[in-house]
Amino acid sequence: MKRRNYGIDLLRIVAMYMIVLYHCLLLGGVITKATQIGIGSINYDISWLLDTLCYCAVNCYALISGYVGVKSKFKLQNIIKLWFQVLFYSVVLNIIIWVTIPNVPINKGLLIQMLMPISFERYWYFSAYFILFAFMPFLNLLLNKLDKSMATKLLITLILVCSFGETFIFRAKTFLSLQSGYSAPWLIILYLIGGYIKLYGWKFWKHDKTVYFSMAILSFAVFLLLGGEQSHGRVLINYPAPTMLFMGIALLNIFSKLSLNSRIIQGVKLFAPLTFGVYLIHIHPFVAEYLFKDRFADIALNSPVMFIGKIIIFSLCIYLVCSIIELVRAKLFKLLKLNVLADAIAAYIQRHFEKLI
């Protein structure tokens, strides 16, 4: 029986909190307000430094998928369960917003988008992950069949071409079609890297914490030197950028090696399964537009200490509220036996798929 790595589950929690904090800064209007106050002001610098520290969190999730998935059995029911979850929040949150907030538009197009969240990329990450999931058995076969030497060559090629190349050479979006990392190809690349780390470890550096913070500082320094967001300053604050890739790898290494006590493990067991729900709730298009947008802008008016304290606390509150909602959703699904339905649908699809071949 495989022993579960709760350090990886803890990373799921921490990475999702980083994503919430990042969205508070961006969607919440904090960065915009700090920019209006003055480029170069203390709170402007703090907001972008926090943005830089958190930006690699999405990369962490795809790396985790590869790290965990490379030795796992492919289960079609997993993606069906996630699809049920996505559809639930897409529909229910739309209805709640329509009922409770006046003058929110409702039309045939929005109804179709609500019922087809993957097709219309209501959640870009899940739409990309859906494609990644379909290729997981083949990616796992590739990684497990290659010897270490060939796997390492593949790893280095992926990093050089798809990270360094995408960032510094292939600037036109049509070259690699990675779309600044908002795409299935980039998640597939991260999956392969995460799988490699699970199989062979990461021998390219020893001090993960040093790498994480030095890459963040480098990215932030380049951002400032190039004149900020309006002057291509985000060249290293971009999902495929080597700095963000290495920060994600460093966090994966740090958390995969953690030894947690029983109390922390109990907390991780409770919160780790809720992380996807936290994402779906707080970044739902209507929630982001009507409940989230510019709500936290005035935080940027505080003193630096209060600014940092408030953004951390508000992000934590959002995370906890979303976790509670997701916990209720999970219990409802269990009561309705939707997980059983997902298993039955998966079995049906697999039977008929096997008949084709």
C-alpha positions as CSV (number, residue, x, y, z in Angstrom):
1,M,0.0,0.0,0.0
2,K,1.4,3.4,-1.0
3,R,2.0,5.8,1.8
4,R,0.4,9.2,1.1
5,N,2.7,12.2,0.9
6,Y,0.8,14.8,3.0
7,G,3.5,17.3,2.2
8,I,2.1,17.4,-1.4
9,D,-1.4,17.8,-0.1
10,L,-0.2,20.7,2.1
11,L,1.3,22.3,-1.1
12,R,-2.2,22.0,-2.7
13,I,-3.6,24.1,0.2
14,V,-0.7,26.6,0.2
15,A,-0.8,27.0,-3.6
16,M,-4.5,27.6,-3.6
17,Y,-4.2,30.2,-0.9
18,M,-1.5,31.9,-3.0
19,I,-3.9,31.9,-6.0
20,V,-6.6,33.5,-3.8
21,L,-4.2,36.2,-2.6
22,Y,-3.0,36.8,-6.2
23,H,-6.6,37.3,-7.3
24,C,-7.3,39.7,-4.4
25,L,-4.4,41.8,-5.6
26,L,-5.4,41.6,-9.3
27,L,-9.2,41.2,-9.5
28,G,-9.7,42.9,-6.1
29,G,-8.3,46.1,-7.5
30,V,-5.3,46.4,-5.1
31,I,-2.7,46.6,-7.8
32,T,-4.7,49.1,-9.9
33,K,-5.2,51.3,-6.8
34,A,-1.5,51.1,-5.8
35,T,-0.5,52.0,-9.4
36,Q,-2.9,55.0,-9.3
37,I,-1.3,56.1,-6.0
38,G,2.1,56.1,-7.7
39,I,4.4,53.8,-9.5
40,G,7.4,53.3,-7.2
41,S,5.4,53.9,-4.0
42,I,6.0,51.4,-1.2
43,N,2.6,49.8,-1.5
44,Y,3.0,49.5,-5.3
45,D,6.3,47.6,-4.8
46,I,4.7,45.5,-2.0
47,S,1.7,44.5,-4.2
48,W,3.9,43.5,-7.1
49,L,6.3,41.6,-4.9
50,L,3.4,39.6,-3.4
51,D,2.1,39.1,-6.9
52,T,5.6,37.7,-7.9
53,L,5.8,35.4,-4.9
54,C,2.4,33.9,-5.6
55,Y,2.4,33.7,-9.4
56,C,4.0,30.3,-9.6
57,A,1.1,28.7,-7.7
58,V,-0.7,27.6,-10.8
59,N,2.4,25.9,-12.1
60,C,2.6,24.0,-8.8
61,Y,-0.8,22.4,-9.5
62,A,0.2,21.0,-12.8
63,L,3.6,19.8,-11.4
64,I,1.7,18.1,-8.6
65,S,-0.5,16.3,-11.2
66,G,2.6,14.8,-12.8
67,Y,4.3,14.0,-9.5
68,V,1.2,12.2,-8.2
69,G,-0.1,10.8,-11.5
70,V,3.0,9.2,-13.1
71,K,2.7,6.1,-10.9
72,S,-1.1,6.2,-10.4
73,K,-3.7,4.1,-12.1
74,F,-5.8,6.1,-14.7
75,K,-9.3,6.5,-13.4
76,L,-11.8,8.0,-15.8
77,Q,-14.3,8.6,-13.0
78,N,-12.0,11.3,-11.5
79,I,-12.5,13.7,-14.4
80,I,-16.3,13.0,-14.4
81,K,-16.5,13.8,-10.7
82,L,-14.6,17.1,-11.4
83,W,-16.9,17.9,-14.3
84,F,-19.9,17.4,-12.0
85,Q,-18.3,19.8,-9.5
86,V,-17.6,22.4,-12.2
87,L,-21.1,22.2,-13.7
88,F,-22.6,22.5,-10.2
89,Y,-20.8,25.7,-9.4
90,S,-21.3,27.1,-12.9
91,V,-25.1,26.7,-12.6
92,V,-25.7,27.3,-8.9
93,L,-23.5,30.4,-8.6
94,N,-25.0,31.9,-11.7
95,I,-28.5,31.4,-10.4
96,I,-27.6,32.8,-7.0
97,I,-26.1,36.0,-8.5
98,W,-29.1,36.4,-10.9
99,V,-31.6,36.1,-7.9
100,T,-29.7,38.3,-5.4
101,I,-28.1,41.1,-7.5
102,P,-30.3,43.3,-9.7
103,N,-29.5,44.1,-13.3
104,V,-27.2,41.2,-13.9
105,P,-27.6,40.3,-17.6
106,I,-29.3,37.0,-18.5
107,N,-29.6,35.8,-22.0
108,K,-29.4,32.7,-24.2
109,G,-25.6,33.0,-24.7
110,L,-25.0,33.1,-20.9
111,L,-27.3,30.2,-20.3
112,I,-25.3,28.1,-22.9
113,Q,-22.0,29.1,-21.3
114,M,-23.3,28.2,-17.9
115,L,-24.3,24.7,-19.1
116,M,-21.1,24.2,-21.1
117,P,-18.3,25.6,-18.8
118,I,-15.5,23.6,-20.5
119,S,-16.4,24.5,-24.1
120,F,-16.5,28.2,-23.2
121,E,-13.5,28.1,-20.8
122,R,-15.4,29.5,-17.8
123,Y,-12.5,28.1,-15.9
124,W,-9.5,28.1,-18.1
125,Y,-7.5,25.8,-15.9
126,F,-10.1,23.1,-15.9
127,S,-10.6,23.4,-19.7
128,A,-6.9,22.9,-20.2
129,Y,-6.7,20.1,-17.5
130,F,-9.5,18.3,-19.2
131,I,-7.3,17.9,-22.3
132,L,-4.3,17.0,-20.1
133,F,-6.3,14.3,-18.4
134,A,-7.0,12.6,-21.7
135,F,-3.3,12.3,-22.5
136,M,-2.2,11.2,-19.0
137,P,-2.0,7.4,-19.7
138,F,0.2,8.1,-22.7
139,L,2.4,10.6,-20.8
140,N,2.8,8.1,-18.0
141,L,3.7,5.4,-20.5
142,L,6.3,7.7,-22.1
143,L,7.9,8.6,-18.7
144,N,7.9,5.1,-17.4
145,K,9.3,3.5,-20.6
146,L,12.2,6.0,-21.1
147,D,15.4,5.3,-19.2
148,K,16.8,8.0,-16.9
149,S,19.2,9.3,-19.5
150,M,16.6,9.8,-22.2
151,A,14.1,11.2,-19.6
152,T,16.6,13.7,-18.5
153,K,17.3,14.8,-22.1
154,L,13.6,15.2,-22.6
155,L,13.3,17.3,-19.4
156,I,16.2,19.6,-20.4
157,T,14.7,20.0,-23.9
158,L,11.3,20.9,-22.6
159,I,12.8,23.5,-20.2
160,L,15.1,25.0,-22.9
161,V,12.6,25.1,-25.7
162,C,9.3,25.7,-23.9
163,S,10.4,27.8,-20.9
164,F,13.6,29.7,-22.0
165,G,12.6,29.6,-25.7
166,E,9.0,30.8,-25.0
167,T,10.3,33.6,-22.8
168,F,13.3,34.9,-24.7
169,I,13.1,33.7,-28.3
170,F,9.7,32.6,-29.5
171,R,7.8,35.8,-28.5
172,A,5.1,35.4,-31.2
173,K,2.2,33.4,-29.7
174,T,2.0,31.2,-32.8
175,F,5.4,29.6,-32.4
176,L,4.6,27.2,-29.5
177,S,1.0,28.2,-28.8
178,L,1.6,28.1,-25.1
179,Q,-0.6,31.3,-24.7
180,S,1.5,32.6,-21.8
181,G,0.9,29.3,-20.0
182,Y,-2.9,29.5,-20.2
183,S,-3.1,26.4,-22.2
184,A,-3.2,22.6,-22.3
185,P,0.3,22.3,-23.9
186,W,1.9,24.1,-21.0
187,L,0.1,21.9,-18.4
188,I,1.3,18.8,-20.3
189,I,4.9,20.1,-20.1
190,L,4.5,20.7,-16.4
191,Y,3.0,17.2,-16.0
192,L,6.0,15.7,-17.6
193,I,8.4,17.7,-15.4
194,G,6.5,16.7,-12.3
195,G,6.5,13.1,-13.3
196,Y,10.2,13.2,-13.9
197,I,10.8,14.6,-10.4
198,K,8.7,11.8,-8.9
199,L,10.7,9.1,-10.8
200,Y,14.2,10.5,-10.5
201,G,14.2,13.5,-8.2
202,W,15.7,16.9,-9.0
203,K,19.5,17.0,-9.0
204,F,20.0,20.4,-10.6
205,W,20.3,22.4,-7.4
206,K,20.4,21.6,-3.6
207,H,18.9,24.6,-1.9
208,D,15.2,24.9,-2.9
209,K,14.3,27.8,-0.6
210,T,17.2,29.8,-2.0
211,V,16.1,29.1,-5.5
212,Y,12.5,30.1,-4.7
213,F,13.3,33.5,-3.2
214,S,16.2,34.3,-5.6
215,M,14.0,33.7,-8.6
216,A,11.2,35.8,-7.1
217,I,13.7,38.6,-6.4
218,L,15.1,38.4,-9.9
219,S,11.7,38.5,-11.5
220,F,10.6,41.5,-9.3
221,A,13.9,43.3,-10.0
222,V,13.5,42.9,-13.8
223,F,9.9,44.1,-13.5
224,L,11.0,47.3,-11.8
225,L,14.0,47.8,-14.1
226,L,11.9,47.4,-17.3
227,G,9.4,50.0,-16.0
228,G,6.5,47.8,-14.8
229,E,3.5,46.1,-16.3
230,Q,3.1,48.6,-19.2
231,S,6.7,48.2,-20.4
232,H,7.1,44.4,-20.8
233,G,8.2,44.2,-17.1
234,R,6.3,41.0,-16.7
235,V,8.6,39.0,-18.9
236,L,9.7,36.9,-16.0
237,I,6.3,37.0,-14.2
238,N,4.7,34.6,-16.7
239,Y,3.8,31.0,-16.3
240,P,6.3,29.6,-18.8
241,A,9.1,31.9,-17.6
242,P,12.1,30.0,-16.2
243,T,11.8,31.9,-12.9
244,M,8.2,30.9,-12.4
245,L,8.9,27.3,-13.5
246,F,11.9,27.0,-11.1
247,M,9.9,28.6,-8.2
248,G,7.2,26.0,-8.7
249,I,9.7,23.1,-8.8
250,A,11.4,24.5,-5.7
251,L,8.1,24.5,-3.8
252,L,7.3,21.0,-5.0
253,N,10.7,19.8,-3.7
254,I,10.3,21.6,-0.4
255,F,6.8,20.2,0.4
256,S,7.4,16.7,-0.9
257,K,10.2,16.3,1.6
258,L,8.2,17.6,4.6
259,S,7.6,15.4,7.6
260,L,4.3,16.5,9.2
261,N,3.0,15.7,12.7
262,S,-0.4,14.1,13.3
263,R,-2.2,17.3,14.1
264,I,-1.1,19.0,10.9
265,I,-2.0,15.9,8.9
266,Q,-5.5,16.0,10.2
267,G,-5.9,19.6,9.1
268,V,-4.4,18.7,5.7
269,K,-6.8,15.8,5.3
270,L,-9.7,18.2,5.9
271,F,-8.7,21.1,3.7
272,A,-6.7,19.5,0.8
273,P,-9.8,17.9,-0.9
274,L,-11.6,21.3,-0.8
275,T,-9.0,23.3,-2.8
276,F,-10.5,22.8,-6.2
277,G,-13.8,24.0,-4.8
278,V,-12.1,27.1,-3.5
279,Y,-10.8,27.8,-7.0
280,L,-14.2,27.2,-8.7
281,I,-16.1,29.5,-6.2
282,H,-13.9,32.5,-5.9
283,I,-13.0,32.7,-9.6
284,H,-16.5,32.0,-11.0
285,P,-17.1,34.6,-13.7
286,F,-20.1,36.2,-12.0
287,V,-18.5,36.0,-8.6
288,A,-15.3,37.6,-9.9
289,E,-17.3,40.4,-11.7
290,Y,-20.0,41.2,-9.2
291,L,-18.6,40.2,-5.8
292,F,-14.9,40.4,-6.2
293,K,-13.9,43.1,-8.7
294,D,-12.3,46.1,-7.0
295,R,-13.6,45.2,-3.6
296,F,-10.2,45.4,-2.0
297,A,-8.8,48.4,-3.8
298,D,-8.8,50.6,-0.7
299,I,-6.4,48.2,1.1
300,A,-3.7,50.0,-1.0
301,L,-4.4,53.2,0.9
302,N,-3.2,51.7,4.2
303,S,0.3,51.9,5.7
304,P,2.6,49.1,4.4
305,V,2.2,47.0,7.6
306,M,-1.6,47.3,7.6
307,F,-1.6,46.7,3.8
308,I,0.2,43.4,4.1
309,G,-1.8,42.3,7.2
310,K,-5.1,43.1,5.6
311,I,-4.4,41.4,2.2
312,I,-3.2,38.3,4.0
313,I,-6.3,38.2,6.4
314,F,-8.9,39.0,3.7
315,S,-7.4,36.3,1.4
316,L,-7.5,33.8,4.3
317,C,-11.2,34.7,5.0
318,I,-12.1,34.2,1.3
319,Y,-10.3,30.9,1.4
320,L,-12.1,29.7,4.5
321,V,-15.6,30.8,3.4
322,C,-15.1,29.0,0.0
323,S,-13.8,25.9,1.9
324,I,-17.0,25.8,4.0
325,I,-19.2,26.1,0.9
326,E,-17.2,23.3,-0.8
327,L,-17.5,21.1,2.3
328,V,-21.3,21.5,2.1
329,R,-21.3,20.8,-1.7
330,A,-19.2,17.6,-1.1
331,K,-21.7,16.3,1.6
332,L,-24.6,17.1,-0.8
333,F,-23.0,15.1,-3.6
334,K,-22.4,12.2,-1.2
335,L,-26.0,12.3,-0.2
336,L,-27.2,12.3,-3.8
337,K,-24.7,9.5,-4.6
338,L,-23.2,11.5,-7.5
339,N,-19.8,9.9,-7.0
340,V,-21.5,6.5,-7.6
341,L,-23.1,7.9,-10.7
342,A,-19.7,9.1,-11.9
343,D,-18.3,5.6,-11.4
344,A,-21.1,4.0,-13.4
345,I,-20.7,6.5,-16.3
346,A,-16.9,5.8,-16.3
347,A,-17.5,2.1,-16.4
348,Y,-20.0,2.5,-19.3
349,I,-17.7,4.7,-21.3
350,Q,-14.7,2.3,-20.8
351,R,-16.7,-0.8,-21.8
352,H,-17.8,0.8,-25.1
353,F,-14.4,2.4,-25.8
354,E,-12.7,-1.0,-25.4
355,K,-15.2,-2.4,-28.0
356,L,-13.9,0.1,-30.5
357,I,-10.4,-1.3,-30.3
